[in-house]
Amino acid sequence: MNETIGFIGGGNMASAIIGGLLNSGLAKKEQIIATAKTDKTLDSLKERFGITAISDNAQAAQKSDILFLAVKPYLFPEIITQIKDCVHPNTLLISIAAGQTITGILSAFGSDVKLVRAMPNTPALVGEAMSALCAAANVTEEELAKAVTIFNSFGKCEIIPESMMDTVIGVSGSSPAYAYLFIEAMADAAVADGMPRAQAYKFAAQSVLGAAKMVLETGTHPGALKDAVCSPGGTTIEAVAVLEQHGLRNAVICAQRACVQKSRDMT
């Protein structure tokens, strides 16, 4: 990929994508430009990635062939006002903000910019993101394929209808936090039973990673994989019974649906 890739905003999600692009080799540091408000963030981007980091959003927009809008949703009106006259007609815009619809963004630009709406997650930094993409009507198949290539460079992605974007935020955009809570709880239990903390985190995290890979790579239903671990009268079914008693599945479903509703309320 030879295009200049710009980021308006250099926070956690932008940093995860930048790291993913560089780690995969899809882009070189000379091709990436990012903006931030504070000198601390600008210095961090330069030191961490070796990319060009500036405070001028309009300049970054003017130089970019592909431009990520990676700021908080409430900043969109301010940012779009700054950059809308600097975006080239053929620039591919990629928004990663929750609650910002394609219609709303196009309206703010006041023109038919090339826009892809995306929802990645922070495991992009280790090449294991799960991202969803949907595109404005004027985005060509070739342009959408380019966006897919970018997101596949640091994980997996799927094309979805925009109506499903809030659901995606619940099931993948925010869900790493749920997994971290689960890993932390598993580690706490191991520590309570005498395992050193660092070792407990390794055992718990690797087990969750392995379980996820089993689902993805075997294509077997998670329930069947769970049944395969649960021997009659064994230790695993005892733990599963307690998790069911305390409502693990109901807690996850309720929490995730609350996340989705919050995303809908932000639209």
Secondary structure, DSSP 4 states (H G I P E B T S, - for coil): --S-EEEE--SHHHHHHHHHHHHHTSS-GGGEEEE-SSHHHHHHHHHHH--EEES-HHHHHHH-SEEEE-S-GGGHHHHHHHHTTTS-TT-EEEE--TT--HHHHHHHHTS--EEEEEE--GGGGGT-EEEEEEE-TT--HHHHHHHHHHHHTTEEEEE--GGGHHHHIIIIISHHHHHHHHHHHHHHHHHHTT--HHHHHHHHHHHHHHHHHHHHHH---HHHHHHHH--TTSHHHHHHHHHHHTTHHHHHHHHHHHHHHHHHHH-
